[in-house]
Amino acid sequence: MFAQAIVVIDFETSGMSPEQGGRVTEVAALRVVGGEVVDRYVSLINCGVRIPYFITELTGITQTMVDRAPAVSEVMPALVEFIGNDTLVAHNASFDEKFLKAESDRQGLWPEHDGLVCSVKLARRIFPGMASYSLGRLAAALGIRFQGAAHRAEADAEVTAALMLHVAEELQRRYAVAAIDPQLLIAVNQLSAAKVPAFLKKQFAAA
């Protein structure tokens, strides 16, 4: 499927942005090699913050769960090491990357991932015209099933990984190519949907 490894990441958080005081409460990172998940790092995270009631209602993550979780000072170095220099993927990637950078900065860490793919933007370009690009509704439309609870990091990351494999399969079918370079998907993210077919045809013809 993929010519190089990718790492699919999902954070659950206590708020919508680090700038407004949001902190990470859970993370899942799945390494996809070829066409399958070969390794994963999953952990609840204790950042010493209060969990708002609506977050517990949405995610099922309680104050007690977070209070008993490993400290952020333990989780973030392990996460950054796990990601390494592979390409990072997330659904609505700007959200997750903001939290990755903010929490890394707090710990004096410097993530070294090789670019970022947003699976929302990618799906809009490869599957234009879908009714919704929210993870749950998009997955349902493409026949991808959740294996756990939505709005928990591991379940969301698994569905995002399945979505990425679905994209790879579709590109392989359309262009008769053996493997998809993650760097190509980063380039697709930056194009308007109208320009993507011609761009991909040219890229795969030259491969």
N, CA, C and O of each residue as an XYZ file, in Angstrom:
828
protein
N       0.819     -1.208      0.000
C       0.000      0.000      0.000
C       0.857      1.263      0.000
O       0.857      2.023     -0.968
N       1.587      1.479      1.095
C       2.415      2.672      1.223
C       3.887      2.334      1.031
O       4.386      1.325      1.529
N       4.569      3.213      0.291
C       5.973      2.964     -0.016
C       6.867      3.150      1.203
O       7.921      2.523      1.308
N       6.439      4.026      2.137
C       7.152      4.219      3.403
C       6.135      4.181      4.546
O       4.935      4.356      4.338
N       6.641      3.953      5.736
C       5.764      3.881      6.905
C       5.095      5.224      7.163
O       5.664      6.282      6.893
N       3.872      5.163      7.692
C       3.184      6.349      8.186
C       2.776      6.080      9.639
O       2.618      4.927     10.043
N       2.610      7.139     10.408
C       2.106      7.016     11.772
C       0.816      7.814     11.859
O       0.807      9.028     11.659
N      -0.279      7.111     12.161
C      -1.595      7.737     12.318
C      -1.771      8.082     13.794
O      -1.592      7.227     14.662
N      -2.123      9.337     14.075
C      -2.201      9.794     15.461
C      -3.569     10.391     15.752
O      -4.203     10.977     14.876
N      -4.015     10.234     16.997
C      -5.231     10.896     17.444
C      -5.083     11.261     18.916
O      -4.704     10.426     19.737
N      -5.385     12.513     19.241
C      -5.407     12.980     20.626
C      -6.843     13.178     21.079
O      -7.681     13.652     20.312
N      -7.126     12.816     22.322
C      -8.288     13.334     23.022
C      -7.768     14.418     23.958
O      -6.655     14.315     24.473
N      -8.567     15.450     24.178
C      -8.079     16.626     24.902
C      -9.142     17.150     25.860
O     -10.306     16.752     25.804
N      -8.714     18.050     26.736
C      -9.632     18.654     27.704
C     -10.291     19.913     27.161
O     -11.174     20.478     27.807
N      -9.875     20.355     25.989
C     -10.433     21.562     25.380
C     -10.102     21.613     23.905
O      -9.432     20.724     23.380
N     -10.569     22.649     23.237
C     -10.462     22.707     21.790
C      -9.120     23.209     21.281
O      -8.768     22.957     20.129
N      -8.354     23.923     22.125
C      -7.066     24.419     21.650
C      -6.117     24.627     22.818
O      -6.552     24.945     23.924
N      -4.814     24.447     22.576
C      -3.827     24.736     23.628
C      -3.849     26.197     24.056
O      -3.605     26.515     25.220
N      -4.144     27.088     23.103
C      -4.156     28.519     23.404
C      -5.223     28.874     24.434
O      -5.093     29.863     25.155
N      -6.280     28.063     24.502
C      -7.367     28.306     25.448
C      -7.248     27.412     26.682
O      -8.198     27.276     27.453
N      -6.083     26.811     26.859
C      -5.840     26.012     28.045
C      -6.103     24.533     27.900
O      -5.993     23.794     28.878
N      -6.449     24.075     26.710
C      -6.689     22.652     26.491
C      -5.410     21.840     26.634
O      -4.338     22.269     26.205
N      -5.530     20.677     27.235
C      -4.390     19.770     27.395
C      -4.779     18.385     26.880
O      -5.964     18.076     26.752
N      -3.795     17.569     26.590
C      -4.059     16.228     26.085
C      -4.468     15.297     27.231
O      -3.926     15.379     28.333
N      -5.424     14.417     26.957
C      -5.890     13.454     27.955
C      -5.651     12.010     27.518
O      -5.633     11.098     28.345
N      -5.469     11.809     26.209
C      -5.233     10.449     25.689
C      -4.606     10.568     24.308
O      -4.872     11.521     23.576
N      -3.778      9.603     23.962
C      -3.189      9.567     22.623
C      -3.134      8.137     22.124
O      -2.938      7.192     22.889
N      -3.310      8.006     20.824
C      -3.037      6.741     20.141
C      -2.229      7.044     18.897
O      -2.571      7.945     18.130
N      -1.157      6.295     18.696
C      -0.327      6.420     17.497
C      -0.143      5.023     16.917
O       0.341      4.119     17.599
N      -0.529      4.853     15.661
C      -0.460      3.550     14.995
C       0.509      3.639     13.828
O       0.369      4.506     12.966
N       1.490      2.745     13.797
C       2.426      2.720     12.671
C       1.906      1.752     11.608
O       1.678      0.571     11.868
N       1.728      2.294     10.406
C       1.264      1.496      9.272
C       2.438      1.276      8.338
O       3.044      2.230      7.849
N       2.753      0.020      8.093
C       3.817     -0.348      7.158
C       3.184     -1.183      6.051
O       2.538     -2.197      6.314
N       3.380     -0.742      4.808
C       2.736     -1.441      3.703
C       1.240     -1.247      3.786
O       0.727     -0.158      3.530
N       0.536     -2.320      4.150
C      -0.920     -2.249      4.228
C      -1.485     -2.664      5.560
O      -2.657     -3.031      5.640
N      -0.677     -2.619      6.627
C      -1.213     -3.048      7.920
C      -0.573     -2.291      9.074
O       0.534     -1.765      8.963
N      -1.307     -2.250     10.192
C      -0.790     -1.664     11.420
C       0.160     -2.666     12.056
O      -0.228     -3.792     12.365
N       1.411     -2.251     12.250
C       2.424     -3.168     12.769
C       2.847     -2.833     14.195
O       3.467     -3.661     14.862
N       2.521     -1.633     14.674
C       2.924     -1.245     16.029
C       2.017     -0.114     16.482
O       1.459      0.610     15.657
N       1.869      0.039     17.794
C       1.022      1.105     18.306
C       1.504      1.582     19.663
O       2.091      0.825     20.437
N       1.243      2.856     19.936
C       1.492      3.450     21.254
C       0.201      4.112     21.687
O      -0.284      5.031     21.026
N      -0.359      3.651     22.793
C      -1.649      4.142     23.274
C      -1.540      4.410     24.769
O      -1.052      3.563     25.518
N      -1.991      5.585     25.209
C      -1.932      5.889     26.638
C      -2.902      7.007     27.001
O      -3.066      7.964     26.245
N      -3.542      6.882     28.157
C      -4.153      8.024     28.801
C      -3.029      8.918     29.307
O      -1.896      8.461     29.461
N      -3.331     10.194     29.567
C      -2.290     11.151     29.917
C      -2.769     12.033     31.073
O      -3.873     12.576     31.045
N      -1.929     12.159     32.068
C      -2.223     13.035     33.202
C      -1.455     14.339     33.047
O      -0.238     14.384     33.222
N      -2.181     15.395     32.718
C      -1.587     16.728     32.612
C      -1.912     17.593     33.825
O      -1.605     18.784     33.844
N      -2.531     16.994     34.832
C      -2.856     17.741     36.035
C      -3.967     18.754     35.854
O      -3.996     19.781     36.532
N      -4.898     18.464     34.926
C      -5.996     19.394     34.667
C      -7.335     18.764     35.037
O      -7.452     17.545     35.161
N      -8.337     19.615     35.208
C      -9.692     19.142     35.436
C     -10.347     18.807     34.109
O     -10.183     19.527     33.124
N     -11.089     17.707     34.090
C     -11.765     17.277     32.876
C     -13.187     17.825     32.887
O     -13.971     17.457     33.761
N     -13.541     18.689     31.947
C     -14.901     19.238     31.915
C     -15.945     18.132     31.729
O     -15.679     17.100     31.112
N     -17.115     18.372     32.268
C     -18.192     17.381     32.198
C     -18.515     17.010     30.754
O     -18.729     15.836     30.451
N     -18.553     18.007     29.855
C     -18.931     17.713     28.470
C     -17.888     16.839     27.776
O     -18.226     16.086     26.863
N     -16.632     16.929     28.196
C     -15.590     16.065     27.632
C     -15.813     14.617     28.073
O     -15.671     13.692     27.274
N     -16.160     14.428     29.332
C     -16.473     13.083     29.819
C     -17.687     12.528     29.092
O     -17.710     11.353     28.725
N     -18.697     13.367     28.881
C     -19.880     12.928     28.150
C     -19.544     12.528     26.719
O     -20.095     11.559     26.197
N     -18.645     13.267     26.088
C     -18.278     13.007     24.689
C     -17.374     11.786     24.550
O     -17.583     10.953     23.668
N     -16.375     11.682     25.416
C     -15.322     10.677     25.230
C     -15.424      9.483     26.170
O     -14.920      8.401     25.867
N     -16.077      9.683     27.312
C     -16.078      8.638     28.331
C     -14.848      8.677     29.223
O     -14.702      7.841     30.115
N     -13.960      9.643     28.992
C     -12.750      9.778     29.806
C     -13.080     10.581     31.060
O     -13.486     11.740     30.976
N     -12.904      9.962     32.210
C     -13.278     10.591     33.476
C     -12.067     11.197     34.168
O     -10.921     10.935     33.805
N     -12.354     12.013     35.175
C     -11.283     12.602     35.969
C     -10.430     11.528     36.629
O      -9.204     11.634     36.664
N     -11.080     10.496     37.149
C     -10.348      9.418     37.815
C      -9.405      8.706     36.856
O      -8.278      8.375     37.223
N      -9.857      8.470     35.633
C      -9.014      7.806     34.628
C      -7.757      8.618     34.360
O      -6.657      8.071     34.282
N      -7.930      9.930     34.219
C      -6.790     10.800     33.920
C      -5.873     10.929     35.132
O      -4.650     10.919     34.988
N      -6.452     11.049     36.320
C      -5.645     11.186     37.536
C      -4.737      9.978     37.759
O      -3.650     10.108     38.322
N      -5.182      8.816     37.320
C      -4.416      7.579     37.499
C      -3.480      7.286     36.329
O      -2.724      6.316     36.367
N      -3.526      8.114     35.298
C      -2.760      7.872     34.072
C      -1.302      8.284     34.241
O      -0.973      9.029     35.164
N      -0.417      7.802     33.349
C       0.977      8.257     33.361
C       1.066      9.760     33.124
O       0.247     10.332     32.405
N       2.052     10.385     33.725
C       2.233     11.831     33.588
C       2.625     12.198     32.156
O       3.246     11.411     31.441
N       2.248     13.406     31.764
C       2.592     13.885     30.426
C       4.104     13.881     30.220
O       4.572     13.673     29.100
N       4.868     14.108     31.276
C       6.329     14.110     31.178
C       6.882     12.729     30.839
O       8.019     12.608     30.381
N       6.094     11.707     31.059
C       6.473     10.339     30.675
C       5.952      9.983     29.293
O       6.645      9.342     28.503
N       4.726     10.405     29.009
C       4.077      9.998     27.760
C       4.675     10.708     26.543
O       4.954     10.061     25.533
N       4.877     12.026     26.621
C       5.302     12.760     25.431
C       6.661     12.332     24.897
O       6.796     12.177     23.683
N       7.681     12.130     25.736
C       8.949     11.640     25.178
C       8.796     10.275     24.493
O       9.402     10.023     23.452
N       7.979      9.402     25.090
C       7.762      8.087     24.484
C       7.019      8.218     23.155
O       7.314      7.500     22.200
N       6.054      9.138     23.101
C       5.296      9.343     21.868
C       6.175      9.896     20.756
O       6.152      9.391     19.633
N       6.942     10.925     21.062
C       7.816     11.535     20.051
C       8.833     10.515     19.536
O       9.135     10.479     18.343
N       9.356      9.691     20.440
C      10.280      8.638     20.025
C       9.583      7.625     19.136
O      10.157      7.160     18.152
N       8.336      7.277     19.481
C       7.585      6.316     18.675
C       7.363      6.849     17.257
O       7.556      6.121     16.284
N       6.958      8.112     17.138
C       6.702      8.697     15.821
C       7.978      8.739     14.984
O       7.953      8.439     13.790
N       9.084      9.109     15.608
C      10.357      9.182     14.895
C      10.281     10.141     13.725
O       9.737     11.238     13.847
N      10.830      9.725     12.579
C      10.810     10.591     11.395
C       9.892     10.065     10.304
O      10.075     10.379      9.128
N       8.887      9.252     10.698
C       7.883      8.811      9.731
C       6.917      9.949      9.427
O       6.843     10.923     10.177
N       6.185      9.828      8.338
C       5.155     10.804      7.994
C       3.984     10.654      8.957
O       3.551      9.539      9.249
N       3.474     11.778      9.449
C       2.386     11.775     10.418
C       1.060     12.011      9.699
O       0.980     12.807      8.764
N       0.018     11.303     10.154
C      -1.317     11.419      9.569
C      -2.324     11.620     10.690
O      -2.231     10.971     11.733
N      -3.287     12.516     10.485
C      -4.383     12.683     11.449
C      -5.613     13.192     10.709
O      -5.502     13.832      9.663
N      -6.777     12.903     11.262
C      -8.026     13.421     10.711
C      -8.256     14.794     11.324
O      -8.342     14.933     12.544
N      -8.355     15.817     10.463
C      -8.323     17.218     10.916
C      -6.973     17.467     11.588
O      -6.898     17.800     12.771
N      -5.920     17.297     10.808
C      -4.555     17.205     11.330
C      -4.078     18.465     12.042
O      -3.247     18.368     12.945
N      -4.566     19.631     11.673
C      -4.102     20.858     12.324
C      -4.411     20.826     13.820
O      -3.639     21.350     14.623
N      -5.539     20.211     14.201
C      -5.909     20.088     15.610
C      -4.877     19.258     16.365
O      -4.351     19.689     17.391
N      -4.592     18.066     15.848
C      -3.667     17.171     16.551
C      -2.243     17.713     16.537
O      -1.518     17.573     17.523
N      -1.835     18.330     15.430
C      -0.480     18.853     15.368
C      -0.289     20.006     16.356
O       0.784     20.135     16.946
N      -1.310     20.845     16.546
C      -1.211     21.923     17.528
C      -0.939     21.377     18.921
O      -0.096     21.899     19.651
N      -1.660     20.321     19.280
C      -1.465     19.747     20.606
C      -0.129     19.016     20.707
O       0.525     19.062     21.749
N       0.279     18.343     19.633
C       1.580     17.679     19.640
C       2.690     18.698     19.860
O       3.592     18.470     20.666
N       2.629     19.821     19.148
C       3.661     20.848     19.275
C       3.620     21.507     20.651
O       4.660     21.742     21.267
N       2.401     21.806     21.133
C       2.279     22.493     22.419
C       2.805     21.634     23.559
O       3.553     22.116     24.409
N       2.418     20.365     23.580
C       2.864     19.483     24.663
C       4.353     19.156     24.527
O       5.047     18.999     25.531
N       4.839     19.053     23.302
C       6.274     18.825     23.092
C       7.081     20.018     23.576
O       8.121     19.855     24.215
N       6.596     21.223     23.270
C       7.284     22.437     23.728
C       7.379     22.470     25.248
O       8.413     22.843     25.801
N       6.309     22.081     25.917
C       6.313     22.068     27.384
C       7.381     21.135     27.940
O       7.920     21.370     29.021
N       7.684     20.067     27.190
C       8.655     19.073     27.658
C      10.042     19.266     27.056
O      10.949     18.473     27.307
N      10.203     20.320     26.263
C      11.492     20.565     25.635
C      11.822     19.558     24.548
O      12.986     19.218     24.338
N      10.789     19.078     23.856
C      10.964     18.062     22.805
C      10.795     18.699     21.431
O      10.152     19.739     21.280
N      11.389     18.048     20.435
C      11.294     18.547     19.064
C      10.875     17.391     18.153
O      11.727     16.614     17.722
N       9.573     17.262     17.851
C       9.131     16.188     16.955
C       9.825     16.269     15.600
O      10.048     17.359     15.073
N      10.165     15.113     15.042
C      10.938     15.080     13.797
C      10.199     14.343     12.683
O      10.831     13.808     11.772
N       8.858     14.309     12.747
C       8.100     13.602     11.713
C       8.325     14.258     10.348
O       8.552     15.463     10.244
N       8.255     13.434      9.321
C       8.561     13.857      7.959
C       7.283     14.309      7.256
O       6.783     13.633      6.357
N       6.763     15.462      7.678
C       5.569     16.001      7.047
C       4.286     15.502      7.686
O       4.293     14.587      8.509
N       3.188     16.123      7.289
C       1.879     15.866      7.889
C       0.827     15.717      6.797
O       0.736     16.548      5.893
N       0.036     14.656      6.886
C      -1.086     14.433      5.980
C      -2.378     14.603      6.767
O      -2.554     13.981      7.815
N      -3.279     15.441      6.270
C      -4.600     15.573      6.865
C      -5.560     14.681      6.094
O      -5.789     14.898      4.904
N      -6.122     13.684      6.758
C      -6.997     12.746      6.053
C      -8.343     13.371      5.691
O      -9.031     12.871      4.801
N      -8.734     14.465      6.371
C      -9.946     15.180      5.951
C      -9.714     15.815      4.578
O     -10.497     15.609      3.651
N      -8.635     16.584      4.458
C      -8.321     17.224      3.186
C      -8.114     16.190      2.087
O      -8.561     16.372      0.954
N      -7.429     15.100      2.436
C      -7.156     14.063      1.449
C      -8.454     13.437      0.950
O      -8.626     13.239     -0.253
N      -9.366     13.126      1.864
C     -10.635     12.521      1.474
C     -11.455     13.472      0.600
O     -12.121     13.037     -0.339
N     -11.406     14.770      0.911
C     -12.130     15.741      0.080
C     -11.617     15.744     -1.359
O     -12.377     15.990     -2.295
N     -10.331     15.471     -1.526
C      -9.740     15.513     -2.858
C      -9.855     14.183     -3.600
O      -9.989     14.166     -4.823
N      -9.803     13.082     -2.876
C      -9.880     11.770     -3.529
C     -11.325     11.295     -3.672
O     -11.671     10.606     -4.631
N     -12.170     11.678     -2.697
C     -13.590     11.295     -2.732
C     -14.461     12.552     -2.670
O     -15.177     12.752     -1.688
N     -14.413     13.401     -3.700
C     -15.213     14.630     -3.653
C     -16.708     14.318     -3.677
O     -17.145     13.297     -4.208
N     -17.474     15.231     -3.084
C     -18.927     15.095     -3.152
C     -19.555     14.247     -2.065
O     -20.755     13.979     -2.122
N     -18.786     13.814     -1.074
C     -19.362     13.056      0.029
C     -20.247     13.972      0.867
O     -20.020     15.180      0.926
N     -21.256     13.393      1.514
C     -22.193     14.191      2.307
C     -21.518     14.817      3.516
O     -21.877     15.920      3.927
N     -20.537     14.116      4.091
C     -19.832     14.618      5.258
C     -18.422     14.050      5.279
O     -18.180     12.935      4.817
N     -17.492     14.835      5.823
C     -16.119     14.365      5.978
C     -15.730     14.233      7.445
O     -14.552     14.079      7.769
N     -16.724     14.295      8.334
C     -16.454     13.944      9.728
C     -16.076     12.465      9.757
O     -16.552     11.684      8.934
N     -15.227     12.084     10.697
C     -14.659     10.740     10.670
C     -15.732      9.662     10.713
O     -15.681      8.708      9.937
N     -16.698      9.803     11.607
C     -17.723      8.777     11.747
C     -18.585      8.637     10.509
O     -18.804      7.523     10.034
N     -19.075      9.741      9.980
C     -19.961      9.684      8.816
C     -19.219      9.288      7.548
O     -19.764      8.570      6.709
N     -17.977      9.751      7.401
C     -17.183      9.360      6.242
C     -16.880      7.872      6.281
O     -16.994      7.183      5.267
N     -16.492      7.372      7.455
C     -16.203      5.944      7.595
C     -17.431      5.115      7.249
O     -17.322      4.115      6.540
N     -18.602      5.521      7.742
C     -19.833      4.782      7.452
C     -20.123      4.764      5.955
O     -20.523      3.736      5.408
N     -19.921      5.897      5.297
C     -20.192      5.984      3.858
C     -19.261      5.098      3.049
O     -19.638      4.599      1.989
N     -18.030      4.897      3.554
C     -17.038      4.082      2.840
C     -17.028      2.624      3.319
O     -16.221      1.821      2.851
N     -17.921      2.288      4.247
C     -18.002      0.911      4.733
C     -16.930      0.537      5.729
O     -16.595     -0.638      5.874
N     -16.377      1.547      6.431
C     -15.338      1.302      7.438
C     -16.003      1.310      8.809
O     -16.697      2.266      9.154
N     -15.799      0.265      9.586
C     -16.462      0.141     10.878
C     -15.536      0.514     12.029
O     -14.343      0.211     12.010
N     -16.104      1.176     13.025
C     -15.386      1.411     14.277
C     -15.279      0.093     15.040
O     -16.251     -0.654     15.151
N     -14.079     -0.181     15.568
C     -13.867     -1.376     16.374
C     -13.991     -1.087     17.871
O     -14.007     -2.011     18.685
N     -14.078      0.187     18.231
C     -14.217      0.593     19.631
C     -15.132      1.787     19.700
O     -15.915      2.027     18.781
N     -15.044      2.544     20.783
C     -15.906      3.704     20.974
C     -15.363      4.912     20.215
O     -14.183      5.245     20.320
N     -16.236      5.562     19.451
C     -15.841      6.806     18.795
C     -15.490      7.841     19.858
O     -16.016      7.815     20.971
N     -14.593      8.750     19.492
C     -14.080      9.792     20.394
C     -13.214      9.213     21.505
O     -13.038      9.841     22.549
N     -12.673      8.017     21.284
C     -11.549      7.526     22.059
C     -10.387      7.418     21.094
O     -10.577      7.083     19.925
N      -9.185      7.698     21.571
C      -8.044      7.890     20.679
C      -7.746      6.662     19.823
O      -7.539      6.788     18.616
N      -7.723      5.475     20.434
C      -7.331      4.292     19.664
C      -8.353      3.951     18.592
O      -7.984      3.621     17.465
N      -9.644      4.028     18.935
C     -10.679      3.719     17.946
C     -10.641      4.707     16.787
O     -10.745      4.308     15.627
N     -10.491      5.997     17.095
C     -10.435      7.006     16.034
C      -9.189      6.829     15.166
O      -9.254      6.983     13.946
N      -8.065      6.508     15.787
C      -6.836      6.298     15.022
C      -6.957      5.074     14.125
O      -6.466      5.077     12.997
N      -7.611      4.024     14.623
C      -7.783      2.817     13.806
C      -8.654      3.100     12.587
O      -8.368      2.618     11.491
N      -9.708      3.876     12.775
C     -10.571      4.208     11.643
C      -9.834      5.110     10.660
O      -9.981      4.953      9.448
N      -9.049      6.045     11.165
C      -8.256      6.909     10.278
C      -7.244      6.082      9.489
O      -7.034      6.327      8.301
N      -6.615      5.105     10.142
C      -5.685      4.225      9.432
C      -6.417      3.445      8.341
O      -5.907      3.302      7.230
N      -7.611      2.943      8.656
C      -8.395      2.220      7.652
C      -8.786      3.135      6.501
O      -8.806      2.709      5.347
N      -9.096      4.392      6.811
C      -9.411      5.369      5.768
C      -8.208      5.593      4.861
O      -8.353      5.665      3.641
N      -7.024      5.702      5.450
C      -5.817      5.899      4.643
C      -5.559      4.701      3.732
O      -5.154      4.875      2.583
N      -5.787      3.508      4.227
C      -5.621      2.316      3.388
C      -6.668      2.296      2.276
O      -6.394      1.848      1.163
N      -7.853      2.777      2.582
C      -8.909      2.873      1.570
C      -8.496      3.847      0.467
O      -8.708      3.580     -0.716
N      -7.907      4.970      0.859
C      -7.400      5.938     -0.118
C      -6.309      5.307     -0.982
O      -6.305      5.463     -2.204
N      -5.392      4.599     -0.343
C      -4.305      3.957     -1.092
C      -4.851      2.946     -2.089
O      -4.398      2.881     -3.232
N      -5.825      2.161     -1.649
C      -6.441      1.176     -2.554
C      -7.088      1.867     -3.748
O      -6.969      1.402     -4.881
N      -7.766      2.970     -3.491
C      -8.436      3.685     -4.568
C      -7.421      4.250     -5.564
O      -7.644      4.186     -6.773
N      -6.320      4.797     -5.073
C      -5.295      5.332     -5.973
C      -4.621      4.212     -6.759
O      -4.323      4.375     -7.942
N      -4.382      3.087     -6.113
C      -3.813      1.949     -6.822
C      -4.749      1.477     -7.926
O      -4.303      1.132     -9.020
N      -6.055      1.462     -7.638
C      -7.034      1.021     -8.626
C      -7.101      1.989     -9.802
O      -7.138      1.571    -10.960
N      -7.117      3.287     -9.495
C      -7.264      4.289    -10.561
C      -6.044      4.379    -11.456
O      -6.166      4.562    -12.667
N      -4.842      4.248    -10.850
C      -3.634      4.551    -11.603
C      -2.712      3.357    -11.799
O      -1.619      3.496    -12.348
N      -3.153      2.174    -11.348
C      -2.392      0.935    -11.546
C      -0.955      1.063    -11.048
O      -0.004      0.753    -11.767
N      -0.814      1.523     -9.812
C       0.507      1.656     -9.206
C       0.625      0.675     -8.041
O      -0.377      0.269     -7.453
N       1.865      0.302     -7.719
C       2.090     -0.717     -6.696
C       2.054     -0.152     -5.286
O       1.549     -0.805     -4.373
N       2.581      1.053     -5.095
C       2.687      1.618     -3.756
C       2.544      3.131     -3.810
O       2.875      3.765     -4.812
N       2.049      3.693     -2.722
C       1.791      5.124     -2.644
C       2.829      5.780     -1.736
O       3.023      5.344     -0.601
N       3.488      6.812     -2.222
C       4.470      7.553     -1.439
C       3.725      8.554     -0.542
O       2.974      9.384     -1.054
N       3.916      8.494      0.771
C       3.243      9.462      1.650
C       3.532     10.912      1.299
O       2.681     11.776      1.508
N       4.721     11.195      0.767
C       5.047     12.568      0.384
C       4.143     13.064     -0.738
O       3.861     14.259     -0.831
N       3.692     12.153     -1.585
C       2.760     12.512     -2.643
C       1.432     12.963     -2.051
O       0.799     13.883     -2.569
N       1.012     12.322     -0.972
C      -0.250     12.680     -0.330
C      -0.152     14.052      0.339
O      -1.137     14.788      0.392
N       1.017     14.391      0.842
C       1.222     15.734      1.383
C       1.029     16.766      0.280
O       0.402     17.803      0.499
N       1.560     16.489     -0.894
C       1.400     17.401     -2.028
C      -0.061     17.507     -2.446
O      -0.531     18.596     -2.774
N      -0.784     16.392     -2.437
C      -2.209     16.402     -2.785
C      -2.988     17.272     -1.810
O      -3.892     18.002     -2.216
N      -2.645     17.200     -0.527
C      -3.296     18.031      0.495
C      -3.256     19.515      0.148
O      -4.157     20.266      0.521
N      -2.232     19.932     -0.552
C      -2.007     21.352     -0.792
C      -2.651     21.850     -2.086
O      -2.577     23.037     -2.405
N      -3.287     20.933     -2.833
C      -3.915     21.304     -4.095
C      -5.420     21.466     -3.923
O      -6.008     20.916     -2.992
N      -6.037     22.222     -4.821
C      -7.498     22.253     -4.877
C      -7.978     20.932     -5.477
O      -7.250     20.282     -6.227
N      -9.190     20.547     -5.145
C      -9.724     19.265     -5.614
C      -9.719     19.175     -7.136
O      -9.482     18.105     -7.696
N      -9.978     20.290     -7.803
C     -10.057     20.288     -9.267
C      -8.730     19.947     -9.920
O      -8.701     19.401    -11.022
N      -7.624     20.268     -9.243
C      -6.303     20.042     -9.827
C      -5.739     18.654     -9.531
O      -4.739     18.253    -10.127
N      -6.364     17.924     -8.624
C      -5.783     16.654     -8.166
C      -5.723     15.587     -9.256
O      -4.668     14.973     -9.413
N      -6.789     15.324    -10.022
C      -6.703     14.248    -11.031
C      -5.549     14.427    -12.022
O      -4.819     13.475    -12.298
N      -5.384     15.635    -12.554
C      -4.303     15.879    -13.517
C      -2.945     15.736    -12.846
O      -2.010     15.190    -13.431
N      -2.840     16.229    -11.619
C      -1.583     16.119    -10.876
C      -1.204     14.662    -10.662
O      -0.062     14.277    -10.910
N      -2.150     13.849    -10.205
C      -1.853     12.438     -9.936
C      -1.546     11.679    -11.230
O      -0.650     10.835    -11.259
N      -2.275     11.975    -12.277
C      -2.009     11.301    -13.548
C      -0.582     11.587    -14.015
O       0.116     10.693    -14.493
N      -0.164     12.828    -13.874
C       1.196     13.204    -14.284
C       2.227     12.545    -13.394
O       3.231     12.037    -13.892
N       2.000     12.540    -12.069
C       2.961     11.965    -11.139
C       3.128     10.464    -11.364
O       4.249      9.955    -11.402
N       2.015      9.765    -11.510
C       2.100      8.308    -11.658
C       2.612      7.905    -13.039
O       3.221      6.847    -13.193
N       2.365      8.747    -14.042
C       2.894      8.473    -15.384
C       4.419      8.572    -15.383
O       5.100      7.863    -16.124
N       4.940      9.456    -14.544
C       6.387      9.679    -14.496
C       7.090      8.660    -13.590
O       8.316      8.547    -13.609
N       6.314      7.932    -12.810
C       6.909      6.988    -11.840
C       7.469      5.765    -12.536
O       8.004      4.872    -11.879
